[in-house]
Amino acid sequence: MLLERFYDDALAQASYLVGCQATGEAFVLDPNRDVDPYLEAAAREGMRIVGVSETHIHADYLSGARELARRTGATLYLSGDGDDPEWAYRYAAEDGATLVHDGDTLEVGRLRLRVLHTPGHTPEHICFELTDGAASNEPMGVFTGDFVFVGDVGRPDLLETAAGVAGTMELGARALWRSLERFRALPDYLQLWPGHGAGSACGKALGAVPQTTLGYEKRVNWAFACAGEDDFVRAVLEGQPEPPRYFAVMKRLNRDGPPLLGAAAPPPLLPVEALDEVLAGEGLVVDLRPRGEFERGHVPGTLSIPWNRSFTTWAGWLLPYDRPIHLLAAEERHVDGAVRALRMIGLDDVAGVFDAGALTLREARQGLRTAPVVDAAEAERARRQGAALLLDVRAASEWREGHVPGARHIHLGRLQDRLNELPRDERIIVHCRSGARSAIAQSLLLARGFERVENLEGGYLAWLRAGLPVERTEHTAGEGAPVT
């Protein structure tokens, strides 16, 4: 048997290829939209992909199951379980997919994959129990998708908090409890291969270890330690991170049929003279350079989202799906990475690229703008004198743990929807934990016409190191809402 794990750091997402070496047949589970790595792995191992599936309708990335099945001619298997017809696969018949149900078994050479319906994270969620028939008739492990993670379980609130289906989060939590109770009865020795790792917004506190065992999770996973259903429901719904805005789009596209990507052409390189025309029209220009370079000089109207591990998250929060996107970068590899990351969440309309090296020409002709920073002492002086509004763009959970007295709280992902709450004629000092998220917020405010915006260098951590005053809040009006 062959088992290969693929991991996307930006999405904190795992997918798997499992194959029978005796017959050369392989099965791919939870592929993302970049299907080339699965094709390359199968070719390298001399295997033919005969089956493709996914554990559920994903919210955090665009599925590659449809694309991979089309590219290989493999059978596409999709969950036919679930009690919510609104969240059943709508493209299954069009693509000739086979719907699978609890207890069904798929044969891949001598391998057997038994379907386990495990609702809770989503109504249709399924897991796949793997048996290597060449070695034993006993199962060896379970691909758990977004059901059981290392140290955590999948959040049951996304249909409500991300997709807007009211009244579903408690129902999902209770379904998740019942799935866990059923899962608890399986043998402790089973290996568990989850669909996400640390950093994913599909749970609260996912571990970074790539796999675990059911017996270990029974001992250490908080979900298995809950005293009863009501205790579990309260715990699993408390403190979940804010779901990025793009999650709602992913749920809809993955349900209705992810657009096929094929061999997409790279975006064209555009002359620096076209920048002003793009910014004056409907286009957006995203500056991929490190925030220090953006601070020292940027084109007015551009948005800073540096190319790093957080790029996908903030692009998904802040970039629209109905307008062309342009990228500005100093390195070609950053452009390639950003284009791929955007396509992973369905932001396909990357209309062009600007070379940051050409900004010297633009600076000589029309000038660049700086993004000023202040230290904690200056921010405190301005706060005490009432000379600036301090804007905290961290998550609500961070705010509750401690914040600057008198600061306004608006989560970065919600900021562009709440600009009318901010004074345009006052000085604004933006901060987050370290200064990275607030630099993005600063660029957004500057691009939207706010003139006096500064970033707190070092963020809230610098504030704490300076021994400046802090307030704590026990309750919140809601994730991303103003907190008092």
SULURSUL-V561593 format. One line per field, one symbol per residue. phi: phi as a letter, one per 30 degrees, with the letter a starting at -180 (. if undefined). psi: psi as a letter, one per 40 degrees, with the letter a starting at -180 (. if undefined). Layout:
phi = ???
psi = ???
This chain:
phi = .cbbccbcddchbcbbcbbcddcicbbcbhdcdddeedddddddciccdcbbabdaddccaddcdddddddciddccbdccjcbddccdccedecidcdcbejdbccbicdbccdbdbdkdbdcebcbdcbcddcaccdcabdchccccdiabddccdeddcciddicddddddddeddddddedddddddccddbbejdddacbddcddaabddddddcdeddcddaddddedddddiddddeededddedddddkeedcicddddddcddddedddddccdcccdddeddddddabdejdccbddadcededdddccdccbdcccbacbddddeddddddddcidddcdlbcdddddddddddbicccbdbbcddddddddddicacccccdddddeddladeidccbeedcdddbdddcddccdbccbbdbjddddddedddddcjdccbbcddiidddddddiddbcbbdbbdkeiddcb
psi = ihhhhhhhddefhiiihhihddeeiihhhfiadgedddddddddefihheihiidihieeihiedddddddeeihhhiheiiegddfiheedddefihhiiheihhhgbeihhhhhhgicdidehiihhhhgdddieiidihhebfchiheiiiheedddddefgieeddddddddddddddddeiidehihgieiaheieeadgiiehdiaiddddddehddeeidaddddddddeheiihhideddddddddddhhhhdaghiiiihiiddeddddddaeiihhheiiddddddhihheihhgihaeeddddddddhieeiihiihiehdddddddddddddfegegheihhhddedddddddeiiiigiiiidddddddddefeihhhhfiiddddddiihheihhhhddedeefdeehheeihhhiiadeeddddddddddddeehdghihhheaddddddefiiiiihdiieiheihh.
